[in-house]
Amino acid sequence: MTSEAPKITIDFLIGMLKQVIVENPSRDRAKIADASWGPETLLEDTGFNSYDLVEIIFKLEDHFGIEIHYNANNDVKTIGQLCDEIAKLLAKKQAA
């Protein structure tokens, strides 16, 4: 019996990103709900601060059972790039 590897989609990731921001009481929830985010959206344009980014990384690691090595100097700038990086980690985990 084989189990299908967990997958990440842009919609799933955007939902998680918005959830982290909405859960932060200092955020303008109406602004988040009205935001139109997609693969090309810059992470900095989502209203994320460094605390939010750490929180989403922990949530993604827990959800998918992966370890994300992230630092402020990496090349992940957009939601799509973050999604691609997570997909690579999931594929690597599945191959192991």
MOVENTA-V40247 format. One record per residue. N is the residue number from 1. D_FIRST is the distance of its C-alpha to the first C-alpha in whole Angstrom. Layout:
BEGIN
n=[N/N]
d_first=[D_FIRST/D_FIRST]
END
This chain:
BEGIN
n=[1/2/3/4/5/6/7/8/9/10/11/12/13/14/15/16/17/18/19/20/21/22/23/24/25/26/27/28/29/30/31/32/33/34/35/36/37/38/39/40/41/42/43/44/45/46/47/48/49/50/51/52/53/54/55/56/57/58/59/60/61/62/63/64/65/66/67/68/69/70/71/72/73/74/75/76/77/78/79/80/81/82/83/84/85/86/87/88/89/90/91/92/93/94/95/96]
d_first=[0/4/7/10/13/16/18/22/25/28/29/26/28/32/31/30/33/35/34/35/39/39/38/41/44/46/45/46/44/45/45/42/41/43/42/40/38/36/34/38/39/40/39/42/43/41/43/41/42/41/40/38/36/35/34/32/31/30/28/26/25/24/22/20/20/22/26/28/31/34/38/41/41/38/38/36/38/37/34/32/32/31/28/28/28/25/23/24/23/19/19/20/18/15/16/17]
END
